[in-house]
Amino acid sequence: MIPQKTVQEIIETAKIDDVIQDYISLKRRGVNMIGLCPFHNEKTPSFTVSPTKNIFKCFGCGMAGDSAKFLMEHESVSYPEALRFLAKKYGIEVQETQVTPEMRAEQQLEDSLYIINEYAKQYFVNTLFNTDIGKSVGLNYFKERGYREETIKKFGLGFTLETPDAFTQKAIKAGYNIELLKKLGLASQYGKDFFRNRVMFTIHNLSGKIIAFAGRIMVKNVKAPKYINSPETDIYHKSKILYGAYFAKKSIRQNDECILVEGYTDVISLHQAGIENVVASSGTSLTEGQIGLIKRFTPNIKILYDGDAAGIKAALRGLDMVLEQDMNVKVVLLPEGEDPDSYLQKVGTNSFNEYINKESKDFILFKTDLLISEVGNDPVKRAGLVKDIVMSIAKIPDPLKRSVYLKECSRLMEMDEQVLTTETNKFVSLLIRKKKQEWERKQRQERRGQPKPSDDPGFPSEYPITGGGISAPDYETPSEPSKVKKTSDEFKEKDIARILISGGSELFDKDEGISIAEFLLSNIEEILDDFDNEIYGKIVKECLSLLVNKQQISSQYFISHPNNEISQTAIDLLHTPFEFSPGWERREIFLNTQKAPELNFTEDSRSALLRFKLNKVKKVWKKNQERLKDLKSDDDFTKITKILKVQKKLSTMIEELAKELGTVVL
């Protein structure tokens, strides 16, 4: 186990923005940073990162936490794994305490697939560089393609022998489980090597862990596939992986564009030439998972295709799905007979860059030009062309973007723009109806007790009609209803909990050395059991327990709390979607008479306490008022007098508290 002191050091050292920017693109907005949430499908950024508080929160789906929580959810790893990853990233030494055999077995089971893949990679690399056949066949093949040795090692390229079970036997002797070797696709069901006599390409996930392999055959004229891949496993889902994404993510963010190619060798060649914002779909049509992966870093995608007929058809296949994700797609067709790797080798980096920038065409306009050249003046084919184009345009969620495309397409096709708009709106309406039907079907499934798919986009649709008519707003998937019970006292109790979590250890009175927590808790200790809201009551009571035990009350303590409800509430209290306009800072408008609200704990706590007390006294006053109403004429005079005196005292307290707060009580 990792000692608590080390856990605290890791969490405090890890910079939340630094960690998350390895996975998604963030843009500065005031004191916070914002981007598209990687945990649910959204088109308007609602994922907020607070570098000062060292936490993240999505105001769309509700996911929130610290650096470790982000890694756990994003990479599907355990808490200890997330901590070890952060420790390695920031150079923190982790000396783990003794763990039980059961704990160790569970941890090894979680890590085993990655460990075996790492061993396999080292074996393939060693075979490439340190065997005669590896050097003469595999290494020679890579060097003929122009790969430098540092590039080969960086991408984990390797080689496998023709011997039927060379790798499997070596792995078994090294102590690796044959069943896990089979599960990973490294060994066949008969205990033979799955990859034989092939150059090997290592496939990484976004955090750099090895999840799979691909092998290219070296023997010509044999009845075997040119490339074979690892099978799908618990850690490898081909439809959600792009080759090279781990090496490309930083450059994609910097260039605000992702270049997509088909093959492994294309990625490696372009990367070596300095064009690092490049990934490969590994010969498959783009999937929603792969599109979502790109969208985390940029909305702009440039697709390079071979310049032959097959390349042109491939360029059109599945790209409507990219448009649906509101991405900007450009297509580049390379000269006939060339692929990105071969063309780069032929013309060099500068000319290659000039070509792909000059020849890139917007997908919709590229498709329109291509189809116009095919149909000629045939009226029937031309009608089909219009249908094909408007179907693609209808997939674009942004009505303004659709309008621009319609205008340009009407010019290219020499057609009335209004006709195209009308046809497009028909398809938009159809999409909305289909989406509504799907949404209603999922609702019926839920009512029958069937689980709702995690990627449910929700309804209403995100396709407003162009040029008048129905207009559906840009809805996001709704977050789960809050578990916190709503009461009349919620905001006052919430404020007390917020101040304790965010500034409980700050000084209320420097001269007396009294902390904010001591000031607040000493004034409300006798009514802690009267909190209407259970979760806020738990937080305040735990703060009192920490204070009594002379432990520090810190925001990180509650963010990392083992009780998920308390942890989630703490993040909600600390993180707000509201912030000061960055224009204030640009115009040099600052608060001169007081501290910023988030730093003014003394005044904030005094005000919150007064509001809290006022609300509690008003509740008692209302209850007493009800007792007065229930009195009868024959009731004991002494009893009536006592209640009236209490009511007068409560009224006086309310007036005094209101006066101190500067508020009016009706």
FINU-985432 format. One line per 10 residues: number of its first residue (from 0); their letters; for each residue x, y, z of C-alpha. Coordinates in steps of 0.2 Angstrom, whole numbers. Each point is the difference from the previous one (the first is absolute). Layout:
// residues N
NUM) A) X Y Z | ...
// end
This chain:
// residues 666
0) MIPQKTVQEI) 0 0 0 | 5 18 -3 | 3 10 16 | -13 14 3 | 15 12 2 | 6 -4 -18 | -18 0 -7 | -2 18 7 | 17 5 -8 | -5 -8 -17
10) IETAKIDDVI) -18 9 0 | 8 17 5 | 14 -1 -12 | -11 -5 -15 | -6 15 -10 | -17 -4 -6 | 1 10 -16 | 17 -8 -4 | -7 -17 2 | -16 3 -10
20) QDYISLKRRG) 8 9 -14 | 8 -17 -5 | -17 -6 -4 | -11 14 -6 | 2 18 -7 | -3 14 13 | -2 18 -3 | 2 14 13 | -16 8 6 | 4 12 14
30) VNMIGLCPFH) 8 -9 15 | -6 -16 -6 | 2 -11 -16 | -14 -8 -10 | -1 -14 -13 | -11 -13 -7 | -4 -14 13 | 8 -17 -4 | -13 -9 10 | -16 5 -10
40) NEKTPSFTVS) -4 5 -18 | -1 19 0 | 2 14 -13 | 0 15 12 | 15 -1 12 | -6 -2 18 | 15 -9 7 | 9 12 12 | 17 -1 8 | 5 11 15
50) PTKNIFKCFG) 19 1 1 | -1 9 17 | -12 -12 8 | 9 -15 -9 | -17 -8 -5 | -11 -3 -15 | -18 0 -3 | -12 -3 -15 | -16 10 2 | -8 -11 -14
60) CGMAGDSAKF) 2 -17 8 | 5 4 17 | 17 -10 0 | 12 9 12 | 16 -3 10 | 19 2 1 | 14 -6 -11 | -1 -18 7 | -19 0 -3 | 2 6 -18
70) LMEHESVSYP) 12 -14 -4 | -10 -13 9 | -15 4 -11 | 9 4 -16 | 12 -15 0 | -11 -12 10 | 14 -3 13 | -1 -3 18 | 4 14 13 | 17 -7 4
80) EALRFLAKKY) 4 -1 -19 | -5 18 -2 | 11 5 14 | 15 -10 -6 | -2 8 -17 | 0 18 7 | 15 -4 11 | 10 -6 -15 | -5 16 -10 | 5 12 14
90) GIEVQETQVT) 16 -11 6 | -7 -4 17 | 7 -16 8 | -13 -12 6 | 5 -11 14 | -15 -12 3 | -4 -8 16 | -3 -19 2 | -16 -6 -9 | -9 -16 3
100) PEMRAEQQLE) 1 -15 -12 | -18 3 -5 | 4 19 -4 | 15 -4 -10 | -9 -14 -10 | -14 13 -4 | 13 13 -5 | 10 -12 -11 | -16 -5 -9 | -4 18 -4
110) DSLYIINEYA) 18 3 -7 | 3 -17 -8 | -6 4 -17 | 11 16 -1 | 15 -9 7 | -1 -14 -13 | -2 12 -14 | 15 10 6 | 10 -17 1 | -5 -4 -18
120) KQYFVNTLFN) 5 17 -6 | 17 -2 8 | 2 -17 -8 | -5 6 -18 | 12 15 2 | 14 -12 6 | -3 -12 -14 | 1 15 -13 | 16 7 6 | 9 -16 7
130) TDIGKSVGLN) -3 -14 -11 | 8 -3 -17 | -17 -3 -9 | -8 15 9 | 14 11 -6 | 1 -6 -17 | -19 -1 -3 | -9 11 12 | 12 14 3 | 5 0 -18
140) YFKERGYREE) -18 3 -5 | -2 14 12 | 16 9 -5 | -5 -2 -18 | -16 10 4 | 12 13 6 | -3 -2 19 | 14 5 12 | 4 -10 14 | -7 12 13
150) TIKKFGLGFT) -16 0 -9 | -1 -19 0 | 3 -1 18 | -12 14 4 | -15 -8 -8 | 5 -17 7 | 3 -9 -17 | 5 -18 0 | 1 -17 -8 | -6 -18 3
160) LETPDAFTQK) 9 -16 -5 | -7 -13 -12 | 2 -13 14 | -18 -6 5 | 1 3 18 | 16 10 4 | -8 14 9 | -14 -10 9 | 13 -12 7 | 12 14 6
170) AIKAGYNIEL) -15 9 8 | -6 -16 9 | 18 -3 7 | 0 18 6 | -15 -4 10 | -14 8 -10 | -17 -9 0 | -4 -9 -17 | -19 4 2 | 4 19 1
180) LKKLGLASQY) 12 -2 -15 | -15 -8 -10 | -12 13 6 | 12 14 -6 | 1 -9 -17 | 19 -2 2 | -2 -19 0 | -13 -11 -9 | -12 -12 8 | 13 -14 -4
190) GKDFFRNRVM) 14 9 9 | 9 6 -16 | 5 18 -4 | -13 10 -7 | 12 12 -9 | 14 -9 -10 | 13 7 -12 | -8 17 0 | 6 18 4 | -9 6 15
200) FTIHNLSGKI) -9 17 4 | -4 4 18 | -17 8 4 | -1 11 15 | -15 8 8 | -1 19 4 | 11 -2 16 | 13 -10 -9 | -4 -17 7 | 2 -14 -13
210) IAFAGRIMVK) -17 -8 -4 | 3 -10 -16 | 11 -4 -15 | -1 0 -19 | 11 -11 -11 | 5 2 -18 | 5 -16 -9 | 17 -1 -8 | -2 -15 -12 | -7 4 -17
220) NVKAPKYINS) -13 -10 -10 | -7 -9 14 | -19 -2 4 | 0 10 16 | -6 17 4 | 13 14 -2 | -4 7 18 | -7 -9 15 | -5 9 16 | -2 -6 18
230) PETDIYHKSK) -18 -5 4 | -12 12 10 | 3 -2 19 | -4 8 16 | 13 14 -3 | -1 1 -20 | -15 5 -9 | 5 4 -18 | -15 11 -4 | 6 12 14
240) ILYGAYFAKK) 18 0 -4 | 10 10 -12 | 18 -5 -4 | 13 13 5 | -12 10 11 | 11 -1 15 | 14 8 -10 | -11 12 -9 | -11 8 13 | 11 14 5
250) SIRQNDECIL) 3 5 -18 | -18 -1 -4 | -4 12 14 | 13 12 -5 | -4 0 -19 | -19 -1 4 | -1 -13 -14 | 1 -19 -2 | 7 -8 -15 | -8 -17 -3
260) VEGYTDVISL) 8 -13 -11 | -3 -19 -3 | 16 -9 4 | 12 -3 14 | 15 4 -11 | -8 17 -5 | -1 6 18 | 18 -5 4 | 7 8 -16 | -9 16 2
270) HQAGIENVVA) 4 1 19 | 18 -2 -4 | -1 14 -13 | -6 12 14 | -19 -2 -5 | -5 -7 17 | -18 4 1 | -4 -16 -10 | -10 -15 5 | -6 -16 -10
280) SSGTSLTEGQ) -17 -9 0 | 10 -16 -4 | -9 -3 -16 | -17 0 7 | -14 13 -4 | -2 13 14 | -10 -4 15 | -10 11 12 | 13 -5 14 | 15 5 -11
290) IGLIKRFTPN) -9 16 -5 | -3 4 18 | 18 -3 4 | 6 13 -13 | -14 12 6 | 8 1 18 | 15 9 -7 | -7 9 -16 | -16 3 -10 | 11 0 -16
300) IKILYDGDAA) 5 -15 -10 | 9 -2 -16 | -1 -17 -8 | 14 -6 -13 | -5 -13 -12 | 8 -9 -15 | -4 9 -16 | -7 -16 -9 | -19 -4 -2 | 0 -11 16
310) GIKAALRGLD) 8 15 9 | -14 12 -6 | -14 -12 5 | 9 -3 17 | 0 19 2 | -19 0 -1 | -3 -15 11 | -7 4 18 | 5 18 0 | -19 6 3
320) MVLEQDMNVK) 3 -7 17 | 14 12 3 | -11 14 -6 | -13 -5 13 | 13 3 13 | 1 18 -6 | 18 -2 -5 | 8 9 -15 | 6 -12 -12 | 12 2 -15
330) VVLLPEGEDP) 6 -13 -12 | 16 -1 -9 | 3 -12 -15 | 18 -4 -3 | 6 -2 -18 | -5 -16 -8 | 10 -15 5 | 7 9 16 | -4 -3 18 | 6 12 14
340) DSYLQKVGTN) 16 -9 4 | 5 -2 -19 | -4 18 -4 | 9 7 15 | 16 -11 -5 | -2 7 -18 | -2 19 3 | 7 3 17 | -9 8 16 | -1 18 -7
350) SFNEYINKES) -8 -4 -16 | -11 -13 8 | -7 13 12 | -3 12 -14 | -9 -13 -10 | -12 -5 14 | -4 18 5 | -3 5 -18 | -10 -15 -6 | -11 -2 16
360) KDFILFKTDL) -18 2 -4 | -15 2 11 | -9 -17 1 | -17 7 -6 | 7 10 -14 | 12 -15 -5 | -15 -12 0 | -10 13 -11 | 14 2 -13 | 3 -18 -1
370) LISEVGNDPV) -19 -5 -3 | -2 14 -12 | 14 -6 -11 | -8 -18 1 | -18 5 -4 | 3 12 -14 | -17 7 -8 | -10 -16 4 | -16 7 9 | -4 -16 9
380) KRAGLVKDIV) 18 -2 7 | 0 19 4 | -16 -2 11 | 10 -15 9 | 15 12 2 | -11 13 8 | -7 -13 12 | 17 -7 4 | 7 18 4 | -14 6 11
390) MSIAKIPDPL) 0 -16 10 | 18 4 5 | -4 18 3 | -15 -5 11 | 12 -9 12 | 9 16 5 | -8 6 17 | 5 18 -2 | -13 9 -11 | 12 14 -4
400) KRSVYLKECS) 12 -12 -7 | -13 -9 -10 | -6 17 -7 | 18 4 -6 | 1 -17 -9 | -17 1 -8 | 5 17 -7 | 16 -7 -8 | -8 -16 -6 | -14 10 -9
410) RLMEMDEQVL) 14 9 -9 | 9 -15 -5 | -15 -10 -5 | -8 15 -8 | -16 -2 10 | -12 11 10 | 7 1 18 | -18 0 7 | -3 -17 -9 | 15 -7 9
420) TTETNKFVSL) -5 7 16 | -17 -7 -1 | 6 -17 -4 | 13 1 14 | -13 4 13 | -10 -15 -5 | 15 -11 4 | 3 10 16 | -18 -4 5 | 2 -18 -4
430) LIRKKKQEWE) 16 -1 11 | -10 8 14 | -14 -12 -1 | 12 -15 0 | 9 7 15 | -16 3 9 | -6 -18 -4 | 17 -7 6 | -1 10 16 | -18 -6 3
440) RKQRQERRGQ) 5 -18 -3 | 14 2 13 | -13 8 12 | -11 -15 -2 | 15 -11 4 | 4 9 16 | -18 -1 6 | 1 -19 -3 | 15 0 11 | 13 -2 -15
450) PKPSDDPGFP) 16 10 2 | 2 16 -10 | 15 -1 -11 | 14 11 7 | 2 10 -17 | -18 5 -1 | 0 17 -8 | -17 5 8 | -14 9 -9 | -4 14 -6
460) SEYPITGGGI) 11 -1 -15 | 15 12 -3 | -6 3 -19 | -9 17 0 | -9 3 -17 | 9 12 -12 | -9 15 -6 | -15 0 11 | -11 -13 7 | 3 -11 15
470) SAPDYETPSE) 15 5 10 | 7 -12 14 | 13 6 12 | 17 -8 2 | -5 -12 14 | 13 -10 9 | -3 -16 9 | -8 4 16 | 10 -3 16 | -7 -11 14
480) PSKVKKTSDE) -12 8 12 | 9 6 15 | -1 -11 15 | 1 15 12 | -18 2 7 | -7 18 -4 | -6 9 16 | -4 18 5 | 16 0 10 | 11 -8 -14
490) FKEKDIARIL) 9 16 -6 | 5 6 18 | 6 -18 5 | 8 -1 -17 | 10 16 3 | 6 -6 17 | 6 -16 -8 | 8 9 -14 | 10 12 11 | 6 -14 11
500) ISGGSELFDK) 6 -10 -15 | 8 14 -9 | 7 11 14 | -2 -9 17 | 18 1 4 | 2 18 -4 | 1 13 14 | -16 9 5 | 9 11 13 | 19 1 -2
510) DEGISIAEFL) 2 9 17 | -9 -14 9 | 6 -14 -11 | -18 -6 -3 | -3 -10 -16 | -15 1 -11 | -5 -17 5 | 1 4 19 | -10 16 -2 | -14 -9 -10
520) LSNIEEILDD) -1 -16 9 | 0 7 18 | -15 11 -5 | -10 -15 -7 | 6 -15 9 | -16 -1 11 | -11 -1 -16 | 10 -12 -11 | -13 -13 2 | -13 12 -7
530) FDNEIYGKIV) 7 1 -17 | -14 -4 -13 | 12 -5 -13 | 8 -17 5 | 15 1 -11 | 5 18 5 | -3 -5 18 | 12 -15 -2 | 13 12 -8 | -1 13 15
540) KECLSLLVNK) 1 -14 13 | 15 -7 -8 | 8 17 0 | -3 1 19 | 7 -18 2 | 16 6 -9 | 1 16 10 | -2 -10 17 | 14 -12 -6 | 11 15 -5
550) QQISSQYFIS) 1 -5 -18 | 0 12 -14 | -17 3 -9 | 5 1 -19 | -10 0 -16 | 11 -15 -6 | -5 -10 15 | -18 1 -6 | 3 -1 -19 | 9 -17 4
560) HPNNEISQTA) -12 -6 13 | -4 -19 -1 | -19 4 1 | -4 4 -18 | -15 11 4 | 10 11 12 | 14 1 -14 | -12 5 -13 | -9 13 11 | 17 7 4
570) IDLLHTPFEF) 5 3 -18 | -17 7 -4 | 2 12 15 | 18 5 -6 | -4 1 -19 | -12 13 -7 | -4 3 -19 | 0 19 4 | 16 10 0 | 6 18 -2
580) SPGWERREIF) 0 7 -18 | 18 -1 -7 | -4 17 -7 | 2 8 18 | 18 -6 0 | 4 7 -17 | -7 17 4 | 9 -1 17 | -16 1 10 | 4 -8 17
590) LNTQKAPELN) -8 0 18 | 8 14 10 | -11 0 15 | 0 -18 5 | 8 -17 -4 | -7 -11 -14 | -15 -9 6 | 9 -17 -1 | 14 7 12 | -11 10 12
600) FTEDSRSALL) -4 -14 12 | -2 11 15 | -14 10 -7 | -7 -15 -9 | -1 -11 16 | -7 14 10 | -14 4 -12 | -4 -19 -3 | -1 -2 19 | -12 14 2
610) RFKLNKVKKV) -11 -6 -15 | 0 -18 7 | -5 6 17 | -13 12 -7 | -8 -15 -10 | 0 -11 15 | -8 13 12 | -13 4 -13 | -5 -19 -1 | -2 0 19
620) WKKNQERLKD) -10 16 -1 | -12 -8 -13 | -2 -16 11 | -4 11 15 | -12 10 -11 | -9 -16 -4 | -2 -4 19 | -8 17 2 | -12 -3 -13 | -5 -16 8
630) LKSDDDFTKI) -4 7 17 | -18 1 6 | -8 13 10 | -1 -12 15 | 18 -4 1 | 11 5 15 | 4 18 0 | 18 -3 6 | 3 -12 -14 | -6 13 -13
640) TKILKVQKKL) 11 14 8 | 15 -12 0 | -2 -3 -19 | -3 18 -4 | 16 5 10 | 10 -13 -10 | -7 7 -16 | 5 17 4 | 17 -5 5 | 2 -10 -17
650) STMIEELAKE) -7 16 -9 | 14 10 8 | 13 -12 -5 | -6 0 -18 | 1 19 0 | 17 1 7 | 7 -14 -12 | -8 9 -15 | 7 17 6 | 17 -8 1
660) LGTVVL) -1 -8 -17 | -7 16 -7 | -16 -9 -7 | -18 4 2 | -12 -13 9 | -19 2 -5
// end
